[in-house]
Amino acid sequence: MSTPLLEAIDLQVHFPVGRGAVVRAVDGVSFEVERGKTLGLVGESGSGKSTIGLSILGLERPTGGRVLLDGAELDFSRAGLRELRTKATMVFQDPNASLNPRRPVGASVREPLEIHGLHPGRDARVARVGELLDLVGLSSRFIDRYPHELSGGQRQRVGIARALACEPELIILDEPVSALDVSVQSQIMNLLKRLQGELGLTYLFIAHDLAVVEYMSHEVLVMYVGKIMEQADRDALYRSPRHPYTRALLSAIPSAEPSEQVRERMLIEGEIPSPISPPSGCRFRTRCPWAIAACAKVEPPLETVDEGTAVACIRADEVAAGAPVGVATGS
């Protein structure tokens, strides 16, 4: 069996907030991403998905667990981070905020080459920037333009070109299309899929839009308050979700065809709990219409229920079978 390109083992990212309180943003998460594949990471705001991406690049330091890239444990020292950021890069949500408005886009794309000493010489770097812009569907005509002269989609293409500058193996995509118009979203997603096929890239794709994740991902990991609720092959998860939270998220996806069978709508009431003091037992139980008294007693482990599917729910079989929901037990 081949070594996964990216592996997280019991990853924890906690933030002390005073008086002994700790925000458990990521609380013991394990997963693998195979080379050339895309792992989709979904969940509501506050679930910890973006923190995972930041921690892999050392932008937030893990407080526990291990992260391996191509079988080697990541070194978060200054020298280790410098090497890491030639192998793994990130595309951020807001292309406006991720580009310096005072610098032409060519300078932003060239910056990683200068930092890491790649393609030395001015002419070589200008040529490389032109190649990168061509690769993402722009051209060398954009080198001297400023971010405000570009559309949102063009700015995100520049962000992707910059992420490709050091020829990384892994790109972390943190909500890369959520700030764009729907028509532009499809263009950027198709670009990302084309680049993955041509360059053999591996993606960690972070999003809250499950329709977007379905299109982009090979495997999907569903998070809630710092924990994995369900992890499965994309087709299996969208066909037969095993966790009530996954089922609720999928039921909210609008259907493009009125004639298609519509999933039974499952509303999630209440607010996501605080990661400082999550509920006992299952963290989703305070909002779960399937919750029973036993859900409050023990936190369910993430267990394999089918090949390629793991779920953290004591009623997973009933949820998959569509059995009647229980009554939420409250907090």
Secondary structure by P-SEA (a helix, b strand, c coil): cccccbbbcbbbbbbbccccccccccccccccccccbbbbbbbccccaaaaaaaaaaccccccbbbbbcccccccccaaaaaaaaaacccccccccccccccccaaaaaaaaaaaacccccaaaaaaaaaaaaaaacccccccccccccccaaaaaaaaaaaaacccccbbbbccccccccaaaaaaaaaaaaaaaaacbbbbbcccccaaaaaacccbbbbbccccccccccaaaaaaccccaaaaaaaaaccccccccccccbbbbccccccccccccccccccccccccccccccccccccccccbbbcccaaaaaaaccbbbbbbcc
